[in-house]
Amino acid sequence: MKIAVAGDHAGYQYKDRIAALLRAQGHDVTDFGTCDDTPVDYPEYGYAVGEAVASGQAERGILVCGSSIGISIAANKVPGVRCAAVYEPYSCALSRHHNDANVLAIAERLTGWEMVEQLVNVFMETAFDEGRHRERVDKLFEYTQAWKTKTLQAVESGKVTGAETPKELLSGYQPSPALAKDT
């Protein structure tokens, strides 16, 4: 299978190891970089893998950054991409089985290598349940002005409820000093 990989400065080491793992499994890997810890902007790497997958140059993609969050958001901006940021095998399997995720995002700073190996293997081996979930997955790309109008009307009429986070879940939250670090 053709696989596109990329990572930013906080993900390049795992990206390199993932590329080697995939090649050892017989996959054709295209590496979009980066290759060292010089600070770079993760959206460019998310876009590159996203475009490779969306255009058919690659069948799947794997992205790595520090948290997997920003790079997955960037990849999901590319029409046709369904990128899932996952941290454990069950959600990884569901991303493939139910959502036909075609790009996987991994967090180098939050996930141990043994878990990353499992995630990559689950992502590569899990099939999409075409019959049961195709219609829902197709709807992911149908958010037109008509859907927006319908959704906003539902919100305004109160048909969408329960969207508030209970205050007790927010009380006492203190961001880690490491989160304030700008890299």
N, C-alpha and C positions, 0 to 999 in steps of 0.2 A: 504494500500500500504506500502511496505517496503521502508523506507527512511534512508539514511546515512547522518549524520551531523558531522561537525567538525569546529573548529575555532582556530585561534592562540590566543596569549595573548591579542591582540587588538580586538578580536571578540568573546571571550568566553561568555561574558554576553548575547549578542543577541543570540548566538548559544544555550545557555541554555533556553532562552525564546522561541526560535523557536521550539526546541525539545518539550517543554511543550505544545505549541500551536498545534503541529502536533499530539501529543499523545491525546490531548483533542478532536481532530477531528477523532480519531480512527485509526491513522496510527501506524505502528510498527516502532519505531525509534531506530537506532543503533548510539550511540554517540561515536565518535573516539577521543574526547577531543579537546583541552586542557581545564582545569577546573579552572585556576587561571591566574593572570597576570605575572607569571614568564616568562621571554622572551623565546620563542621557535622559531623554524624555520618553517615558514608557508608551504614550499614545502611538508614537510612530511605529513601534514594534507590534503593538496590538493591531494597528491598521494593516501592516504588511502581511501578517499571518492571516488576518481576516480576508484581505483581498485575494491572497493565494487560494484560500479555501473557497470563497464565493465565486471566483473565476474558474474553478475546476483545475487549477494548477496543482492543487493538493486535495486529497480526499478528507483529511483531518488536519488539525493544528494543535500544537501545545505551546502555551505561553507561560513564562515564569517571571514574576517580579517579587518584591519583598512580601507583599500581602496577598497578591493575586486579584485584588479588588480593582485598582485603577486600570490595569492592563485588560481585564475582562470587560470593563465598561467600554474601553476604546474599541476592542474587537467587536462588541455588540452593536456599535454604530454602523458597521458595514452590513448593508442589506444582504440577507441570506445566511448570516452567521448566527449560530446559537452557541454562545460561549458560556460555560459553567465554571464558576470558581468553586472548587470542592476541597474538603479537608479530610474526608474519610471515604472508604470504599462504597458504602451504601448509597450516599448521595451521588457519588460518581456513577454507579450503576443506574440509578434512577434517571440521571441526566441523559444517559444514552437510551435506556429502555423506553422512557416516557416522553422525553423531549427531543430525541435525536440530536443531542449536542454534537456539534462538529468541531468544536474547539474546546480544549480543556485549559483552565488557568490554575496554576500551582503557586503556592506561597513558599519561597525559599526560607524566609525568616521565621515561619510558623510551623513548618512541616518537616519532620525528620526524613532522611533519605529512604529508609525502609518503607515508610508509608508512601513516599513518592513513587517508588517502584510498584507498589500495589495499585496506586491510582492510575498509573500509566497502563498497567496490564489490564485493569478493569475497563478503562476507557477504550482500549484497543479491542478487547474481546467481547464486550457486551453489544448485542444487537438491538436495534430499534424495533419496537412492537408496532409494525406498520399498520396493521388492521385496526388496532384499538386506539391508537393515538394520532394517526395522520391528520385527521380533521382539526384536532386541537393545535397541533404544531403549525399547520397551515394558517390558522388564525393569528399566530404570532406576527405575521407579516401583513395582516389586513387592517391595521389600525389606520383607517382613513378618516377624513373629516366626518363622515356619517357615524363611525364608531365613536369619535370624540364627542359629537353632539349628543348621541344616545347616552354615553357615559356621564357627561356633565348634567344632563337632565335627570338621570337617576340620582346623582349626588345631590342636586338641588331639591329634589322631591323627597329626599330622606330615605330612598330605597337602599342606599349603601350605608350600612351602619357598622358600628364596632371598630372603627378605624383608629380610635385613640389608644395610645399606649397608656396603660394604668400608671398613675403617678408613683405608686409604690415600686414599680420596676425601675423608675428613673431616680428615685431618691438614693442618695449616697454614692452615685456614680462619680468617680474621679478618674479622669484620663491619666494614663501612665505618663511619667515624664519622658519616656522614650518615644511616645507618640508625638510629642511636641518637637522632636528633633527633625530638622529639615534636611533631607538628603536628596 
